Amino acid sequence: MKNILQSHPEVKSFTKDQKVMSKYIKDHMKEVKDYYGTKIYNLNLFLKKFSQIEKFSSASLSALPPLEGAISYLKSASKSFPTPPVLSGMKKGLYLDLRNEKNIALFQSRIIQLIKRVQALSQPKKRQINLTEMGHIPLQQIIDPLLREKINKIWTLDITKNPGLSIKDIMAKQMIEDALKDDSLDHTKIIVEGTSGNTGVGLALVAAVYGIKIILITFDKVNQEKINRLVMLGAHVIVTPTRVDAHGPFSYYSVRDFVTKRTHGWGASQYDNLSNRKAHEIVTGPEIWEQTEGKITAFIATAGTCGTVSGIASYLKKKNPRIKIIAVDTMGSILYLLHAGYSIQEVQKYASSYIIQGFGEDIHPQNLNSPLIDFFVRVSDADGLYMTRYLPMIGFVAGQSSGAAYTALWKLVKQQVITHNDNVVVIFPDTGIPYRTDVFNDNWVKTQNMEHIMY
């Protein structure tokens, strides 16, 4: 442990100010202003108009200013938002909001009532969605003038081609199909999982194909549009509070376990279900290797369940052990410390809250395969949210974890860990459509006291 402390002295002051921009991102903001000049007005106008769209659709894009790449990206995503066309007219799931319930007896009583209502419902009809191609999606090249001549090539997977519009579709399919094969799941059971949105969407889609009921537990940090989308996909949703003890009865982990036990359901357990990383080892990893023609030299992904980064790393390292595997963690999460060699008992006290959504954890996921990850890059709320707002300028209206992943790429370029010789794949896990009311909204940014991330 002494050696680890010497290697990672920042552990002693692990909780940083999430709202402080790093030197690297301050430099990025300056370079953006120098390069784009008055064109930054177009980005600001785009963000303003995008955040004002009340109901997103392909028709709503006509109100946006002509930021060409960004509009093209949104047009592709609009084909499956809020639901794929084949699920139009699907019966909505039940919804239970417990974010403000302080009485534990009432809290659990209301959950039990919802469970009984779900159990009384007839079995849902099977829906026709082609799952065969889920995950077999194209790479899209990122053209960023600020990185010209600093990196050979940059790609990301075009997740607008997945029916659920996220990287999580891939593992959701694998987890359910593996469970059906080993008989731990059948059509009489209810699927139960805790989710910040994307895994829930993927599970709801696959559950609809097989005609299986599903209850999803989420928390109040997740924006309402993401929650509404889960309900529209037929999932029954419970919303829990965020600022609670991770092991206490109000936490979404505890509610997930409580619902699984009461329903005798099948817990998807995305953090510890190794079908999660298996999906990316047998689907996503080969797609990346083949589409880059084996020329990839570095891979970057945010870490939450750790299935994406660990599964893809497993495949790529077998093909070329020299490929750099970089995981991205948020300040306040402890995944970085677990990778550094600490036990969960030693580092859980360092977990703290953060605003940014979609990655980071205060638990030890079994899907984390630390030996395959070369190093972690930590990203603050300010840095990650700033970069999310920049991405439309280069054609990607992506989610908050995408901004964090791109922040890590920028930092690594500045540190010369990634150079002009590198071919990099960076994962943008989901689209920015559900984040219109937060990171892309100037008023929301101001309420977080982060005006400094705005141009």
Sine and cosine of phi, psi and omega as CSV:
sin_phi,cos_phi,sin_psi,cos_psi,sin_omega,cos_omega
0.00,0.00,-0.54,0.84,0.01,-1.00
-0.86,0.52,-0.68,0.73,0.00,-1.00
-0.90,0.44,-0.62,0.78,0.00,-1.00
-0.91,0.42,-0.66,0.76,0.02,-1.00
-0.90,0.44,-0.59,0.81,0.05,-1.00
-0.93,0.38,-0.59,0.81,-0.01,-1.00
-0.98,0.21,-0.45,0.89,-0.07,-1.00
-0.76,-0.65,0.91,0.42,-0.05,-1.00
-0.90,0.43,-0.35,0.93,-0.02,-1.00
-0.92,0.39,-0.23,0.97,0.04,-1.00
-0.86,0.51,-0.54,0.84,-0.03,-1.00
-0.91,0.42,-0.45,0.89,0.07,-1.00
-0.80,-0.60,0.85,0.53,-0.20,-0.98
-0.91,0.41,-0.63,0.78,-0.05,-1.00
-0.98,0.20,0.91,-0.41,0.01,-1.00
-0.97,-0.25,0.21,-0.98,0.08,-1.00
-0.96,0.27,0.93,-0.36,-0.08,-1.00
-0.90,0.43,-0.35,0.94,-0.12,-0.99
-1.00,-0.08,0.02,1.00,0.01,-1.00
-1.00,0.03,0.79,-0.62,0.07,-1.00
-0.98,0.18,0.67,-0.74,0.02,-1.00
-0.96,0.28,0.28,-0.96,0.04,-1.00
-0.84,0.54,-0.63,0.77,-0.03,-1.00
-0.88,0.47,-0.64,0.77,-0.04,-1.00
-0.98,0.19,-0.52,0.86,0.14,-0.99
-0.88,0.48,-0.65,0.76,0.06,-1.00
-0.89,0.45,-0.64,0.76,0.01,-1.00
-0.88,0.47,-0.72,0.69,0.01,-1.00
-0.85,0.53,-0.67,0.75,0.02,-1.00
-0.90,0.44,-0.69,0.72,0.00,-1.00
-0.91,0.42,-0.60,0.80,0.06,-1.00
-0.88,0.48,-0.74,0.68,-0.01,-1.00
-0.89,0.45,-0.66,0.75,-0.01,-1.00
-0.92,0.40,-0.65,0.76,-0.08,-1.00
-0.98,0.20,-0.74,0.67,-0.13,-0.99
-1.00,0.04,-0.43,0.90,0.01,-1.00
0.83,0.56,-0.79,-0.61,-0.05,-1.00
-0.93,0.37,-0.23,0.97,0.02,-1.00
-0.92,0.39,-0.28,0.96,0.06,-1.00
-0.87,0.49,-0.46,0.89,0.05,-1.00
-0.84,0.54,-0.64,0.77,0.00,-1.00
-0.88,0.47,-0.65,0.76,0.03,-1.00
-0.91,0.41,-0.73,0.69,0.00,-1.00
-0.88,0.48,-0.65,0.76,0.02,-1.00
-0.92,0.39,-0.64,0.77,0.04,-1.00
-0.87,0.49,-0.75,0.67,-0.01,-1.00
-0.87,0.49,-0.66,0.75,0.00,-1.00
-0.89,0.46,-0.75,0.66,-0.03,-1.00
-0.93,0.38,-0.63,0.77,0.00,-1.00
-0.89,0.46,-0.68,0.74,-0.03,-1.00
-0.94,0.35,-0.30,0.96,-0.02,-1.00
-1.00,-0.01,-0.12,0.99,0.03,-1.00
-0.93,0.37,0.89,-0.46,-0.03,-1.00
-0.98,0.19,-0.71,0.71,0.01,-1.00
-0.81,-0.59,0.95,-0.32,-0.10,-1.00
-0.96,0.29,0.71,-0.71,0.09,-1.00
-0.33,-0.94,0.14,-0.99,0.04,-1.00
-0.88,0.47,-0.55,0.83,0.01,-1.00
-0.92,0.40,-0.54,0.84,-0.05,-1.00
-0.93,0.37,-0.29,0.96,-0.04,-1.00
-0.93,0.37,-0.33,0.94,-0.01,-1.00
-0.91,0.41,-0.34,0.94,0.00,-1.00
-0.99,0.14,-0.16,0.99,-0.08,-1.00
-1.00,0.02,0.56,-0.83,0.08,-1.00
-0.93,0.37,0.37,-0.93,-0.14,-0.99
-0.97,0.24,0.98,0.22,0.18,-0.98
-0.99,-0.15,1.00,-0.01,-0.33,-0.94
-0.79,0.61,-0.82,0.58,-0.04,-1.00
-0.87,0.49,-0.64,0.77,-0.01,-1.00
-0.91,0.42,-0.66,0.75,0.02,-1.00
-0.90,0.43,-0.67,0.74,0.01,-1.00
-0.88,0.48,-0.68,0.73,0.02,-1.00
-0.87,0.49,-0.72,0.70,-0.03,-1.00
-0.93,0.38,-0.58,0.82,0.06,-1.00
-0.88,0.48,-0.67,0.74,0.03,-1.00
-0.90,0.44,-0.69,0.73,-0.03,-1.00
-0.93,0.36,-0.53,0.85,-0.09,-1.00
-0.89,0.45,-0.34,0.94,-0.02,-1.00
-0.92,0.40,-0.37,0.93,-0.03,-1.00
-0.85,-0.53,0.21,0.98,-0.02,-1.00
-0.91,-0.42,0.71,-0.70,0.01,1.00
-0.98,0.21,-0.32,0.95,0.05,-1.00
-0.68,-0.73,0.44,-0.90,0.11,-0.99
-0.87,0.49,0.51,-0.86,-0.05,-1.00
-0.79,0.61,-0.56,0.83,-0.04,-1.00
-0.92,0.38,-0.25,0.97,0.01,-1.00
-0.97,-0.23,0.12,0.99,0.02,-1.00
-0.89,0.46,0.65,-0.76,-0.03,-1.00
0.99,0.12,0.09,1.00,0.00,-1.00
-0.93,0.37,0.61,-0.80,0.00,-1.00
-0.93,0.38,0.75,-0.66,-0.02,-1.00
-0.93,0.36,0.47,-0.88,0.08,-1.00
-0.99,0.15,0.13,-0.99,0.06,-1.00
-0.98,0.18,0.40,-0.92,-0.10,-1.00
-0.69,-0.72,0.78,-0.63,-0.01,-1.00
-0.76,-0.65,0.91,-0.41,-0.03,-1.00
-0.98,-0.19,0.94,-0.35,-0.05,-1.00
-0.91,-0.41,0.28,0.96,-0.12,-0.99
-0.89,0.46,-0.43,0.90,-0.03,-1.00
-0.95,-0.32,0.13,0.99,-0.01,-1.00
-0.99,0.12,0.89,-0.46,-0.07,-1.00
-0.98,-0.18,-0.32,0.95,-0.05,-1.00
-1.00,0.04,0.89,-0.45,-0.11,-0.99
-0.90,0.44,-0.57,0.82,0.01,-1.00
-0.90,0.43,-0.73,0.68,0.03,-1.00
-0.92,0.40,-0.62,0.79,0.02,-1.00
-0.82,0.57,-0.79,0.61,-0.04,-1.00
-0.96,0.28,-0.54,0.84,0.03,-1.00
-0.88,0.47,-0.67,0.75,-0.01,-1.00
-0.93,0.37,-0.55,0.84,0.07,-1.00
-0.91,0.41,-0.70,0.72,0.00,-1.00
-0.88,0.48,-0.64,0.77,0.04,-1.00
-0.88,0.48,-0.67,0.74,0.03,-1.00
-0.90,0.44,-0.67,0.74,0.01,-1.00
-0.84,0.54,-0.70,0.71,0.00,-1.00
-0.89,0.46,-0.65,0.76,0.03,-1.00
-0.90,0.44,-0.67,0.75,0.02,-1.00
-0.91,0.43,-0.70,0.72,-0.02,-1.00
-0.89,0.45,-0.50,0.87,-0.03,-1.00
-0.98,0.20,-0.27,0.96,-0.01,-1.00
-0.95,0.32,0.51,-0.86,0.09,-1.00
-0.94,0.34,0.36,-0.93,-0.02,-1.00
-0.90,0.43,0.72,-0.69,-0.01,-1.00
-0.92,0.40,0.49,-0.87,0.05,-1.00
-0.94,0.35,0.57,-0.82,0.08,-1.00
-0.95,0.33,0.67,-0.75,0.00,-1.00
-0.96,-0.29,0.51,-0.86,-0.06,-1.00
-1.00,-0.06,0.99,-0.11,0.11,-0.99
-0.81,-0.59,0.72,-0.69,0.01,-1.00
-0.98,0.20,0.97,-0.26,-0.01,-1.00
-1.00,0.04,-0.20,0.98,-0.10,-1.00
-0.86,0.52,-0.65,0.76,-0.07,-1.00
-1.00,-0.01,-0.03,1.00,-0.02,-1.00
-0.86,0.51,0.84,-0.54,-0.01,-1.00
0.99,-0.11,-0.37,0.93,0.03,-1.00
-1.00,0.03,0.97,0.24,-0.13,-0.99
-0.87,-0.49,0.44,-0.90,-0.11,-0.99
-0.97,0.23,0.44,-0.90,0.20,-0.98
-0.99,0.16,0.57,-0.82,0.03,-1.00
-0.84,-0.55,0.77,-0.64,-0.02,-1.00
-0.97,0.25,0.65,-0.76,0.06,-1.00
-0.99,-0.15,0.85,-0.52,0.04,-1.00
-0.95,-0.30,0.96,-0.26,-0.04,-1.00
-0.86,-0.51,0.93,-0.38,-0.05,-1.00
-0.87,0.49,-0.42,0.91,0.00,-1.00
-0.96,0.27,-0.30,0.96,0.00,-1.00
-0.94,-0.33,0.14,0.99,0.04,-1.00
-0.87,0.50,0.75,-0.66,-0.01,-1.00
0.95,0.31,-0.01,1.00,0.05,-1.00
-0.98,-0.17,-0.39,0.92,0.08,-1.00
-0.69,-0.73,0.59,-0.81,0.00,-1.00
-0.92,0.39,-0.84,0.54,0.04,-1.00
-0.56,-0.83,0.53,-0.85,0.09,-1.00
-0.77,-0.63,0.73,-0.68,0.08,-1.00
-0.78,-0.63,0.31,-0.95,0.23,-0.97
-0.64,-0.77,0.41,-0.91,0.09,-1.00
-0.96,0.28,0.70,-0.72,-0.01,-1.00
-0.99,0.13,1.00,0.06,-0.08,-1.00
-0.96,0.29,-0.11,0.99,0.11,-0.99
-0.92,0.39,-0.20,0.98,0.01,-1.00
-1.00,-0.01,-0.13,0.99,0.13,-0.99
-1.00,0.08,0.64,-0.77,-0.08,-1.00
-0.88,0.48,-0.50,0.87,0.02,-1.00
-1.00,-0.04,0.00,1.00,0.05,-1.00
0.90,0.45,0.53,0.85,0.09,-1.00
-0.44,-0.90,0.27,-0.96,0.03,-1.00
-0.92,0.39,-0.35,0.94,-0.09,-1.00
-0.95,0.31,-0.30,0.95,0.05,-1.00
-0.80,0.60,-0.61,0.79,-0.14,-0.99
-0.91,0.42,-0.74,0.67,-0.03,-1.00
-0.98,0.22,-0.46,0.89,0.05,-1.00
-0.88,0.48,-0.71,0.71,0.04,-1.00
-0.87,0.49,-0.72,0.69,-0.04,-1.00
-0.89,0.45,-0.70,0.72,-0.05,-1.00
-0.90,0.44,-0.71,0.71,-0.01,-1.00
-0.93,0.37,-0.70,0.71,-0.04,-1.00
-0.92,0.39,-0.60,0.80,0.07,-1.00
-0.91,0.42,-0.63,0.77,0.00,-1.00
-0.93,0.37,-0.60,0.80,0.06,-1.00
-0.91,0.41,-0.59,0.81,0.00,-1.00
-0.94,0.35,-0.62,0.78,-0.04,-1.00
-1.00,-0.06,0.14,0.99,0.08,-1.00
0.92,0.38,0.23,0.97,0.11,-0.99
-0.97,0.25,-0.29,0.96,0.07,-1.00
-0.79,-0.62,0.69,-0.72,0.16,-0.99
-0.63,-0.78,0.02,-1.00,-0.13,-0.99
-0.95,0.31,-0.17,0.99,0.04,-1.00
-1.00,0.03,-0.23,0.97,-0.04,-1.00
-1.00,-0.05,0.34,-0.94,0.07,-1.00
-0.97,-0.23,0.75,-0.66,0.10,-1.00
-0.97,0.23,0.71,-0.70,0.02,-1.00
-0.77,-0.64,0.72,-0.70,0.06,-1.00
-0.37,-0.93,0.48,-0.88,0.16,-0.99
-1.00,-0.06,0.63,-0.78,-0.11,-0.99
-0.42,-0.91,0.51,-0.86,0.15,-0.99
-1.00,-0.10,0.11,0.99,0.11,-0.99
0.70,-0.72,-0.86,0.52,-0.17,-0.99
-0.94,0.34,-0.69,0.72,0.06,-1.00
-0.89,0.46,-0.64,0.77,0.03,-1.00
-0.87,0.50,-0.66,0.75,0.04,-1.00
-0.87,0.49,-0.74,0.67,0.00,-1.00
-0.87,0.49,-0.71,0.70,0.01,-1.00
-0.90,0.43,-0.65,0.76,0.00,-1.00
-0.90,0.44,-0.64,0.77,0.03,-1.00
-0.88,0.47,-0.74,0.67,-0.05,-1.00
-0.94,0.34,-0.61,0.79,0.06,-1.00
-0.87,0.49,-0.61,0.79,0.02,-1.00
-0.91,0.42,-0.59,0.81,0.02,-1.00
-0.90,0.43,-0.64,0.77,-0.06,-1.00
-1.00,-0.07,-0.04,1.00,0.02,-1.00
0.92,0.39,0.73,0.68,-0.04,-1.00
-0.88,-0.48,0.67,-0.75,0.05,-1.00
-0.94,0.35,0.49,-0.87,-0.01,-1.00
-0.57,-0.82,0.72,-0.70,0.11,-0.99
-0.90,-0.43,0.80,-0.60,-0.01,-1.00
-0.90,-0.44,0.68,-0.73,0.04,-1.00
-0.94,-0.35,0.80,-0.60,0.04,-1.00
-0.76,-0.65,-0.11,-0.99,-0.10,-1.00
-0.69,-0.72,0.24,-0.97,-0.21,-0.98
-0.95,0.33,-0.18,0.98,0.07,-1.00
-0.96,0.29,-0.39,0.92,0.01,-1.00
-0.96,0.29,0.73,-0.68,-0.08,-1.00
-0.94,0.33,0.39,-0.92,-0.16,-0.99
-0.90,0.45,-0.54,0.84,-0.02,-1.00
-0.91,0.42,-0.61,0.79,0.06,-1.00
-0.90,0.44,-0.66,0.75,0.01,-1.00
-0.90,0.44,-0.72,0.70,0.00,-1.00
-0.87,0.50,-0.58,0.81,-0.01,-1.00
-0.90,0.43,-0.64,0.77,0.03,-1.00
-0.87,0.49,-0.68,0.74,0.01,-1.00
-0.90,0.43,-0.64,0.77,0.01,-1.00
-0.90,0.43,-0.44,0.90,0.02,-1.00
-1.00,0.10,0.11,0.99,0.07,-1.00
1.00,-0.05,0.01,1.00,0.01,-1.00
-0.98,0.19,0.55,-0.84,0.11,-0.99
-1.00,-0.06,0.82,-0.57,-0.24,-0.97
-0.87,-0.50,0.70,-0.71,0.10,-1.00
-0.89,-0.46,0.79,-0.62,0.02,-1.00
-0.96,-0.27,0.79,-0.61,-0.03,-1.00
-0.90,-0.43,0.26,-0.97,0.05,-1.00
-0.96,0.27,0.40,-0.92,-0.02,-1.00
-1.00,-0.07,-0.74,0.67,-0.13,-0.99
-0.99,0.16,0.93,0.37,0.02,-1.00
-0.66,-0.75,0.25,-0.97,0.05,-1.00
-0.87,0.48,0.79,-0.61,-0.03,-1.00
-0.85,0.53,-0.41,0.91,-0.03,-1.00
-0.96,-0.27,0.03,1.00,0.00,-1.00
-0.99,0.14,0.19,-0.98,-0.11,-0.99
-0.93,0.37,-0.32,0.95,-0.03,-1.00
-1.00,0.05,-0.25,0.97,-0.08,-1.00
-0.94,0.35,0.42,-0.91,-0.05,-1.00
-0.95,0.33,-0.38,0.92,0.10,-0.99
-0.92,0.40,-0.73,0.69,-0.03,-1.00
-0.91,0.41,-0.65,0.76,0.02,-1.00
-0.91,0.42,-0.66,0.76,0.06,-1.00
-0.83,0.55,-0.74,0.68,-0.02,-1.00
-0.92,0.39,-0.63,0.78,0.01,-1.00
-0.89,0.47,-0.72,0.69,-0.02,-1.00
-0.92,0.39,-0.65,0.76,0.01,-1.00
-0.86,0.50,-0.70,0.72,-0.02,-1.00
-0.93,0.37,-0.70,0.71,-0.04,-1.00
-0.92,0.40,-0.54,0.84,-0.04,-1.00
-1.00,-0.03,-0.17,0.99,-0.18,-0.98
0.82,0.57,0.61,0.79,-0.08,-1.00
-1.00,0.07,-0.07,-1.00,0.06,-1.00
-0.98,-0.21,0.91,-0.41,0.04,-1.00
-0.99,0.12,0.86,-0.51,-0.02,-1.00
-0.91,0.41,-0.56,0.83,0.09,-1.00
0.76,0.65,0.85,0.52,-0.11,-0.99
-0.86,0.52,-0.45,0.89,-0.02,-1.00
-0.96,0.29,-0.58,0.81,-0.12,-0.99
-0.91,-0.41,-0.13,0.99,0.02,-1.00
-0.98,0.19,0.93,-0.36,-0.11,-0.99
-0.95,0.31,-0.12,0.99,0.16,-0.99
-0.92,0.40,-0.36,0.93,0.06,-1.00
-0.87,0.50,-0.87,0.49,-0.02,-1.00
-0.95,0.31,-0.45,0.89,0.07,-1.00
-0.85,0.52,-0.65,0.76,-0.02,-1.00
-0.85,0.53,-0.67,0.74,-0.05,-1.00
-0.98,0.18,-0.40,0.92,0.07,-1.00
-0.96,0.28,-0.58,0.81,-0.08,-1.00
-0.99,-0.15,-0.24,0.97,-0.01,-1.00
-0.89,-0.46,-0.89,0.45,-0.15,-0.99
-0.94,0.34,-0.70,0.71,0.01,-1.00
-0.83,0.55,-0.79,0.61,0.04,-1.00
-0.86,0.50,-0.60,0.80,0.03,-1.00
-0.87,0.50,-0.71,0.71,-0.02,-1.00
-0.91,0.41,-0.71,0.70,-0.02,-1.00
-0.89,0.46,-0.73,0.68,-0.05,-1.00
-0.93,0.37,-0.67,0.74,-0.05,-1.00
-0.96,0.29,-0.40,0.92,0.10,-0.99
-1.00,-0.03,0.04,1.00,-0.02,-1.00
0.83,0.56,0.58,0.82,0.03,-1.00
0.95,0.30,0.23,0.97,-0.07,-1.00
-1.00,-0.08,-0.03,1.00,0.02,-1.00
-0.88,0.48,0.70,-0.72,0.04,-1.00
-0.87,-0.49,-0.26,0.97,0.02,-1.00
-0.51,-0.86,0.59,-0.81,-0.01,-1.00
-0.75,-0.66,0.73,-0.68,-0.04,-1.00
-0.78,-0.62,0.76,-0.65,0.07,-1.00
-0.48,-0.88,0.58,-0.82,0.12,-0.99
-0.94,0.35,0.44,-0.90,-0.04,-1.00
-0.89,-0.45,0.79,-0.61,0.09,-1.00
-0.72,-0.69,-0.99,0.12,0.16,-0.99
-0.95,0.32,-0.38,0.92,0.00,-1.00
0.97,0.23,0.10,1.00,0.02,-1.00
-0.93,0.37,-0.65,0.76,-0.03,-1.00
-0.90,0.43,-0.82,0.57,-0.08,-1.00
-0.92,0.40,-0.64,0.77,-0.03,-1.00
-0.95,0.30,-0.65,0.76,-0.01,-1.00
-0.92,0.39,-0.73,0.68,0.02,-1.00
-0.91,0.42,-0.65,0.76,0.03,-1.00
-0.86,0.51,-0.65,0.76,-0.01,-1.00
-0.85,0.53,-0.69,0.72,0.00,-1.00
-0.95,0.32,-0.74,0.67,-0.09,-1.00
-0.91,0.41,-0.62,0.79,-0.01,-1.00
-0.92,0.40,-0.51,0.86,0.07,-1.00
-0.93,0.37,-0.57,0.82,0.00,-1.00
-0.97,0.23,-0.63,0.78,-0.02,-1.00
-0.41,-0.91,0.98,-0.18,-0.05,-1.00
-0.87,0.48,-0.27,0.96,-0.04,-1.00
-0.99,0.11,-0.15,0.99,0.04,-1.00
-0.89,0.45,0.77,-0.64,0.02,-1.00
-0.98,0.19,0.82,-0.57,0.03,-1.00
-0.95,-0.31,0.89,-0.46,-0.07,-1.00
-0.87,-0.49,0.84,-0.54,0.08,-1.00
-0.98,-0.20,0.55,-0.84,-0.04,-1.00
-0.91,-0.42,0.78,-0.63,-0.01,-1.00
-0.85,-0.53,0.45,-0.89,0.09,-1.00
-1.00,-0.07,0.55,-0.84,0.10,-0.99
-0.89,0.45,0.74,-0.67,-0.11,-0.99
0.94,-0.35,-0.41,0.91,0.09,-1.00
-1.00,0.06,0.32,-0.95,-0.01,-1.00
-0.91,-0.40,0.12,0.99,-0.01,-1.00
-0.87,0.50,-0.63,0.78,0.02,-1.00
-0.85,0.53,-0.66,0.75,-0.02,-1.00
-0.96,0.30,-0.58,0.81,0.07,-1.00
-0.89,0.46,-0.65,0.76,0.04,-1.00
-0.91,0.42,-0.52,0.85,-0.01,-1.00
-0.95,0.31,-0.21,0.98,0.08,-1.00
0.90,-0.44,-0.01,1.00,0.03,-1.00
-0.98,0.21,0.40,-0.92,0.10,-0.99
-1.00,0.05,0.34,-0.94,0.02,-1.00
-0.87,0.50,-0.57,0.82,0.00,-1.00
-0.91,0.42,-0.56,0.83,-0.03,-1.00
-0.98,0.22,-0.52,0.85,-0.19,-0.98
-0.94,-0.35,-0.16,0.99,-0.08,-1.00
-0.88,0.48,-0.46,0.89,0.01,-1.00
-0.92,0.39,-0.31,0.95,-0.01,-1.00
-1.00,0.05,-0.12,0.99,0.02,-1.00
-0.92,0.38,0.67,-0.74,0.03,-1.00
-0.58,-0.81,0.17,-0.99,-0.09,-1.00
-0.97,0.23,0.41,-0.91,0.07,-1.00
-0.49,-0.87,0.40,-0.92,-0.08,-1.00
-1.00,0.07,-0.67,0.75,-0.13,-0.99
-0.86,0.51,0.61,-0.79,-0.11,-0.99
-0.95,-0.31,0.45,-0.89,0.24,-0.97
0.97,-0.24,-0.12,0.99,0.02,-1.00
-0.36,-0.93,0.10,-0.99,-0.10,-1.00
0.99,0.10,0.47,-0.88,0.01,-1.00
-0.42,-0.91,0.32,-0.95,0.10,-1.00
-0.90,-0.43,0.35,0.94,0.05,-1.00
-0.76,-0.65,0.08,-1.00,0.03,-1.00
-0.96,-0.29,0.99,-0.14,0.00,-1.00
-0.93,0.36,0.69,-0.72,0.05,-1.00
-0.92,0.38,-0.32,0.95,0.03,-1.00
-0.97,0.24,-0.15,0.99,0.06,-1.00
-0.96,0.29,0.91,-0.43,0.03,-1.00
-0.93,-0.36,0.99,0.15,-0.16,-0.99
-0.82,0.57,-0.65,0.76,-0.05,-1.00
-0.87,0.50,-0.37,0.93,-0.02,-1.00
-1.00,0.09,-0.24,0.97,-0.06,-1.00
-0.99,-0.14,0.84,-0.54,-0.06,-1.00
-0.95,0.32,-0.68,0.73,0.10,-1.00
-0.25,-0.97,0.28,-0.96,0.06,-1.00
-0.97,-0.25,0.54,-0.84,0.17,-0.98
-0.89,-0.46,0.78,-0.63,0.00,-1.00
-1.00,-0.10,0.65,-0.76,-0.07,-1.00
-0.77,-0.64,0.72,-0.69,0.02,-1.00
-0.99,0.12,0.23,-0.97,0.11,-0.99
-0.82,0.57,-0.76,0.65,-0.08,-1.00
-0.86,0.51,-0.73,0.68,-0.03,-1.00
-0.90,0.43,-0.74,0.68,-0.06,-1.00
-0.92,0.39,-0.66,0.75,-0.01,-1.00
-0.95,0.32,-0.61,0.79,0.09,-1.00
-0.84,0.55,-0.76,0.65,-0.08,-1.00
-0.93,0.36,-0.52,0.85,0.08,-1.00
-0.86,0.51,-0.63,0.77,0.00,-1.00
-0.96,0.29,-0.34,0.94,0.05,-1.00
-0.99,0.16,-0.56,0.83,-0.16,-0.99
-0.80,0.60,-0.60,0.80,0.05,-1.00
-0.84,0.55,-0.44,0.90,0.01,-1.00
-0.89,0.45,-0.47,0.88,0.01,-1.00
-0.94,-0.34,0.30,0.95,0.19,-0.98
0.99,-0.17,0.20,0.98,-0.06,-1.00
-0.77,-0.64,0.93,-0.37,0.09,-1.00
-0.99,-0.12,0.99,0.11,-0.17,-0.98
-0.92,-0.39,0.12,-0.99,-0.07,-1.00
-0.98,0.19,0.01,-1.00,-0.12,-0.99
-0.90,0.43,-0.62,0.79,0.01,-1.00
-0.93,0.36,-0.41,0.91,0.07,-1.00
-0.92,0.39,-0.68,0.74,0.06,-1.00
-0.88,0.47,-0.61,0.79,0.02,-1.00
-0.92,0.40,-0.66,0.75,0.02,-1.00
-0.89,0.46,-0.64,0.77,-0.01,-1.00
-0.95,0.30,-0.51,0.86,0.13,-0.99
-0.86,0.51,-0.71,0.70,0.01,-1.00
-0.87,0.49,-0.68,0.73,0.03,-1.00
-0.85,0.52,-0.74,0.67,-0.02,-1.00
-0.87,0.49,-0.70,0.71,0.01,-1.00
-0.88,0.48,-0.67,0.74,-0.04,-1.00
-0.93,0.37,-0.53,0.85,0.09,-1.00
-0.92,0.39,-0.71,0.70,0.00,-1.00
-0.90,0.44,-0.52,0.85,0.03,-1.00
-1.00,0.08,-0.02,1.00,0.00,-1.00
0.88,0.48,0.44,0.90,0.17,-0.99
-0.97,0.24,-0.60,0.80,0.13,-0.99
-0.94,-0.35,0.75,-0.66,-0.12,-0.99
-0.81,-0.59,-0.08,-1.00,-0.02,-1.00
-0.90,0.43,-0.22,0.98,0.02,-1.00
-1.00,0.06,-0.16,0.99,-0.16,-0.99
-1.00,0.03,0.56,-0.83,0.19,-0.98
-0.91,-0.41,0.91,-0.40,-0.21,-0.98
-0.91,-0.42,0.69,-0.72,0.21,-0.98
-0.94,-0.35,0.84,-0.54,0.05,-1.00
-0.88,-0.47,0.77,-0.64,-0.07,-1.00
-1.00,0.07,0.82,-0.57,0.21,-0.98
-0.98,-0.20,0.98,-0.18,-0.22,-0.98
-0.92,0.40,-0.49,0.87,-0.03,-1.00
-0.45,-0.89,0.12,-0.99,-0.01,-1.00
-1.00,0.08,0.25,-0.97,0.00,-1.00
-1.00,0.02,0.05,1.00,-0.08,-1.00
-0.83,0.56,-0.73,0.68,-0.03,-1.00
-0.96,0.29,-0.11,0.99,-0.07,-1.00
-0.98,-0.19,0.24,0.97,-0.05,-1.00
-0.85,0.52,-0.59,0.81,-0.10,-1.00
-1.00,0.08,-0.09,1.00,0.03,-1.00
-0.87,-0.49,-1.00,-0.04,-0.17,-0.99
-0.85,0.52,-0.51,0.86,-0.02,-1.00
-1.00,0.02,-0.04,1.00,-0.06,-1.00
-0.98,-0.21,0.88,-0.48,-0.06,-1.00
-0.86,0.51,-0.63,0.78,-0.02,-1.00
-0.90,0.43,-0.65,0.76,0.05,-1.00
-0.89,0.47,-0.70,0.71,0.01,-1.00
-0.84,0.54,-0.66,0.75,0.00,-1.00
-0.92,0.40,-0.61,0.80,0.02,-1.00
-0.91,0.41,-0.38,0.92,0.05,-1.00
-1.00,0.02,0.08,1.00,-0.03,-1.00
0.84,0.54,0.68,0.73,0.01,-1.00
-0.79,-0.61,0.67,0.74,0.04,-1.00
-0.84,0.54,-0.43,0.90,-0.05,-1.00
-0.93,0.37,-0.19,0.98,0.05,-1.00
-1.00,0.03,-0.04,1.00,-0.01,-1.00
-1.00,-0.06,0.55,-0.84,0.06,-1.00
-0.98,0.22,0.00,0.00,0.00,0.00
